[in-house]
């Protein structure tokens, strides 16, 4: 019986020791696993882990899971990098092939040869030869710039007639010169100098036809049937012209002007004759008057420098240098005759036609 109790104790102690040994082994195993996990995490080949607070330590399985995830992420990055390296090498190889094919095509074009090149994996687009652009220089004719000459000198020759109630006279050749300048494209202003002369014979002298008694016989014997006269008129004129055209060779115009006229009328025969207290032979009279005029004419351009001018004018005196006709001839009948004729001339209508050479500058 006693023996049995000892066996029971021995058996219980054996089981207790066995259980303690198993528990000790499990504890050591768990400790070893934790140590291995910590060693792996601290190893230089492992990925860095987030720092864990002391109060929040992860279990070994969580640590291993995180390590595995880091390893998978690193492996994915390495695989992607490897694939990218392979693609870069392929692109470089394809680029080199295309560059070689393009160089061969340029060489064939330069040598006027056609060469068949094996197509690359991706056929390059056909390269067309660069178009040849031919440059032509077109000369546009430039019209010469026409020199504008605004000033002109016009020497003139012409004739004039004087008509009044009791006179109808025609002058000798008149001469003149005018200077003009264009103040606008179609407007000119100018100054002119002119001289006109005429010769006439006084056939209406009462001293020849009778009426003055003893004058007739002696007067006729000295001066004949009519005593000759001469008229000289010098004029200074200011005028303006409007040209109806601007660029044509023929330029018609109309104009207005004013003039200062100085005229002298005298007898040509200055033979002295004295009778009844009257001394004949030195008679003459001068007069100054203002006149206004209207003009019509045209200029004909031969070129840009020389042309022809035709001018028709009508003038009428605005004043007279003779206050009235001589009413008495007792002092000298021929002097009174000159005054009356001068008055008739100043009251008459003067028509002139002139032609001139236009010189532009």
C-alpha positions in Angstrom: 0.0 0.0 0.0 2.8 2.2 1.0 4.6 1.3 -2.1 1.6 2.4 -4.1 1.6 5.9 -2.5 5.3 6.4 -3.4 4.6 5.5 -7.0 1.8 7.9 -7.2 4.0 10.8 -5.9 6.7 9.9 -8.3 4.3 9.8 -11.2 2.9 13.2 -10.2 6.3 14.8 -9.9 7.3 13.4 -13.3 4.2 15.0 -14.9 4.9 18.3 -13.1 8.5 18.4 -14.3 7.4 17.5 -17.8 4.8 20.2 -17.9 7.3 22.8 -16.5 9.8 21.8 -19.2 7.3 22.1 -22.0 6.3 25.5 -20.7 9.9 26.6 -20.5 10.6 25.5 -24.0 7.5 27.5 -25.3 8.7 30.6 -23.5 12.2 30.2 -25.0 10.7 29.6 -28.4 8.6 32.7 -28.3 11.6 34.7 -27.0 13.7 33.4 -29.9 11.1 34.4 -32.4 10.8 37.8 -31.0 14.6 38.1 -31.0 14.7 37.0 -34.6 12.1 39.6 -35.6 13.9 42.3 -33.8 17.2 41.2 -35.4 15.6 41.3 -38.9 14.1 44.7 -38.3 17.4 46.1 -37.1 19.4 44.4 -40.0 20.7 46.9 -42.6 18.9 45.0 -45.4 15.5 45.5 -43.9 13.3 48.6 -44.5 13.2 51.3 -41.9 10.2 51.0 -39.6 8.2 53.8 -37.9 9.4 54.4 -34.4 7.0 52.7 -31.9 6.4 54.1 -28.5 7.3 52.0 -25.5 3.7 51.9 -24.3 2.5 50.7 -27.8 4.8 47.8 -28.7 3.6 45.7 -31.7 3.4 42.0 -31.6 5.9 39.9 -33.5 3.3 39.0 -36.1 2.6 42.7 -36.7 6.3 43.5 -37.0 6.7 40.7 -39.5 3.7 41.8 -41.5 5.1 45.3 -41.8 8.5 43.9 -42.8 6.8 41.8 -45.5 4.9 44.8 -46.9 8.0 46.9 -47.0 9.8 44.1 -48.8 7.0 43.7 -51.3 7.0 47.5 -52.0 10.8 47.5 -52.5 10.5 44.5 -54.8 7.8 46.2 -56.8 9.9 49.3 -57.2 12.9 47.2 -58.3 10.8 45.3 -60.8 9.4 48.6 -62.3 12.9 50.1 -62.5 14.2 46.9 -64.2 11.3 47.1 -66.7 12.0 50.8 -67.4 15.7 50.0 -68.0 14.7 47.4 -70.5 12.4 49.8 -72.3 15.1 52.5 -72.4 17.5 50.1 -74.0 14.9 49.1 -76.6 14.1 52.7 -77.4 17.8 53.5 -77.8 18.2 50.5 -80.2 15.2 51.6 -82.2 16.3 55.2 -82.4 19.8 54.1 -83.6 18.1 52.0 -86.3 15.9 54.8 -87.5 18.8 57.3 -87.4 20.9 54.9 -89.6 18.0 54.4 -92.0 17.5 58.2 -92.3 21.2 58.9 -92.9 21.2 56.2 -95.7 18.1 57.9 -97.3 19.8 61.3 -97.3 23.0 59.8 -98.8 20.9 58.1 -101.5 19.1 61.3 -102.3 22.4 63.2 -102.6 23.8 60.6 -104.9 20.6 60.4 -107.0 20.3 56.7 -106.1 17.4 54.7 -104.9 18.3 52.2 -102.1 16.0 49.7 -100.5 16.4 49.7 -96.7 15.0 47.0 -94.6 12.2 48.3 -92.6 12.7 48.9 -88.9 10.2 47.3 -86.4 8.4 50.7 -86.6 8.6 52.0 -90.1 9.6 55.7 -90.2 7.4 58.1 -92.1 8.7 58.8 -95.6 10.8 61.9 -95.8 10.0 64.0 -98.8 12.8 66.1 -100.2 12.8 69.7 -99.2 11.1 71.8 -101.8 13.4 74.1 -103.8 12.2 77.7 -103.5 13.3 79.8 -106.4 13.7 83.4 -105.6 13.0 85.9 -108.3 13.7 89.6 -108.0 11.0 91.6 -109.8 12.0 95.1 -110.6 9.1 97.4 -110.2 9.5 100.4 -112.5 9.7 103.6 -110.5 8.2 106.6 -112.2 10.6 109.5 -112.1 9.6 112.2 -109.7 8.5 115.2 -111.7 10.2 118.3 -110.7 7.7 120.9 -109.7 8.5 124.4 -111.0 6.2 127.0 -109.5 7.7 130.2 -110.9 7.7 131.4 -114.5 8.8 134.4 -116.7 6.7 135.2 -119.7 8.1 137.7 -122.3 5.2 138.8 -124.6 4.4 140.5 -127.9 1.0 141.6 -129.1 -1.2 144.4 -130.2 -4.1 146.4 -128.7 -7.0 148.5 -130.0 -8.7 151.5 -128.3 -12.3 152.3 -129.1 -14.3 155.3 -127.9 -17.2 157.5 -129.0 -15.0 159.4 -131.5 -11.9 157.3 -131.8 -10.9 153.8 -133.1 -7.2 153.3 -132.8 -4.8 150.4 -133.2 -1.5 150.2 -131.6 1.9 149.2 -133.0 3.5 146.1 -131.7 3.3 146.0 -127.9 6.0 144.4 -125.8 5.9 143.2 -122.2 7.2 140.8 -119.6 5.5 139.2 -116.6 6.6 137.2 -113.7 4.3 134.7 -112.0 4.3 132.2 -109.2 1.9 129.4 -108.3 0.6 130.0 -104.8 -1.8 127.0 -105.1 -1.9 124.1 -107.6 -4.3 126.0 -109.8 -3.8 129.7 -108.7 -1.0 132.0 -109.9 -0.3 135.6 -109.0 2.1 137.9 -110.9 3.4 141.3 -111.9 3.7 142.5 -115.5 5.4 145.4 -117.2 4.2 146.6 -120.7 4.7 149.2 -123.2 2.4 150.1 -126.1 2.7 152.8 -128.8 0.6 154.0 -131.7 0.8 156.6 -134.4 -2.1 158.6 -135.6 -2.8 161.6 -137.9 -5.1 164.4 -136.7 -7.3 164.9 -139.8 -10.1 166.5 -137.8 -8.2 169.6 -136.9 -10.4 172.7 -137.3 -7.3 174.7 -138.1 -7.1 173.1 -141.5 -10.7 172.7 -142.5 -11.5 176.3 -141.6 -13.2 178.2 -138.8 -10.1 180.0 -137.5 -9.5 182.4 -140.3 -6.0 183.4 -140.8 -4.7 180.3 -139.1 -5.5 178.1 -142.0 -3.1 179.3 -144.7 0.0 179.5 -142.6 -0.8 176.3 -140.5 -1.4 174.3 -143.7 1.8 175.5 -145.2 3.8 174.3 -142.2 2.0 171.1 -141.1 0.1 170.0 -144.1 -3.5 168.6 -144.1 -3.0 166.7 -140.8 -0.5 166.9 -138.1 1.0 163.5 -137.0 0.8 162.4 -133.4 2.4 159.6 -131.3 1.1 157.9 -128.2 3.3 155.9 -125.8 1.8 154.1 -122.8 3.8 152.4 -120.0 1.9 150.1 -117.6 2.6 148.2 -114.4 0.1 145.4 -113.8 -0.7 143.1 -110.9 -2.9 140.1 -111.8 -4.2 136.7 -110.6 -5.0 133.6 -112.7 -7.1 130.6 -112.1 -6.1 127.5 -114.2 -9.0 125.1 -115.0 -6.6 122.1 -115.3 -3.5 121.1 -113.4 -1.7 118.2 -114.9 -2.6 118.5 -118.6 -0.3 120.1 -121.2 -3.0 122.6 -122.2 -4.1 124.8 -119.3 -6.9 127.3 -120.0 -7.3 130.1 -117.4 -9.2 133.1 -116.4 -7.8 136.1 -114.6 -8.3 139.6 -113.1 -5.9 142.4 -112.7 -5.3 146.1 -112.0 -2.8 148.4 -113.7 -1.2 151.8 -113.4 -0.9 153.4 -116.8 1.3 156.3 -117.7 0.7 157.7 -121.2 2.2 160.5 -123.2 0.6 162.0 -126.3 2.5 164.5 -128.5 2.9 165.8 -132.0 5.7 164.3 -134.0 6.2 167.4 -136.1 7.8 169.9 -133.8 8.4 172.6 -136.4 8.0 175.9 -134.8 5.2 178.1 -136.2 4.2 181.4 -134.6 1.1 183.3 -135.5 -1.2 185.8 -133.7 0.6 185.3 -130.4 0.4 181.5 -130.5 3.6 179.4 -130.7 3.1 176.0 -132.3 5.6 173.1 -132.4 6.2 171.9 -128.8 2.8 170.5 -127.8 2.6 167.4 -125.6 0.6 166.0 -122.6 1.2 163.2 -120.1 -1.5 161.5 -118.0 -1.7 158.8 -115.3 -4.7 156.6 -114.8 -5.7 153.3 -113.1 -7.5 150.6 -114.9 -9.1 147.2 -114.2 -9.0 144.2 -116.6 -10.3 140.7 -117.2 -8.3 138.0 -118.9 -8.9 134.7 -120.8 -6.1 132.6 -122.1 -4.2 129.3 -122.1 -0.8 127.9 -121.6 0.6 125.1 -123.8 3.4 123.1 -122.2 6.1 121.9 -124.5 7.9 120.3 -121.6 8.4 120.9 -117.9 10.4 124.1 -118.6 9.2 125.8 -121.7 5.7 126.5 -123.0 3.5 129.0 -125.0 1.1 131.5 -123.6 -1.9 133.1 -125.4 -3.7 135.9 -123.6 -6.7 138.0 -124.4 -7.6 140.9 -122.1 -10.1 143.7 -121.8 -9.3 146.8 -119.8 -11.2 149.9 -118.7 -9.9 152.9 -116.9 -11.1 153.6 -113.4 -9.7 157.1 -113.3 -8.4 159.8 -115.7 -5.5 162.1 -115.6 -7.5 164.7 -117.5 -10.0 166.4 -115.3 -12.1 167.7 -118.3 -12.0 168.3 -122.0 -10.3 171.5 -123.0 -12.9 174.2 -123.5 -10.7 176.9 -124.9 -8.0 176.8 -127.5 -7.1 180.5 -127.4 -3.7 179.8 -125.9 -2.7 177.0 -128.2 -5.4 175.2 -130.2 -3.2 172.1 -130.8 -2.5 171.7 -127.0 -6.2 171.7 -126.4 -6.5 169.1 -129.2 -4.1 166.8 -127.4 -6.0 167.0 -124.1 -9.3 166.1 -125.9 -7.8 163.1 -127.6 -6.1 161.9 -124.4 -9.5 162.2 -122.6 -11.1 160.1 -125.4 -8.4 157.5 -125.2 -8.7 157.2 -121.4 -12.5 156.8 -121.7 -12.2 154.2 -124.4 -12.2 150.4 -124.2 -8.8 148.7 -124.6 -8.7 145.2 -126.0 -5.3 143.4 -126.2 -4.1 140.1 -127.5 -0.6 138.8 -126.7 1.5 135.7 -127.2 4.4 134.9 -125.0 7.1 132.3 -124.2 6.7 130.6 -120.8 9.9 129.8 -119.1 9.5 127.9 -115.8 12.0 127.6 -113.0 
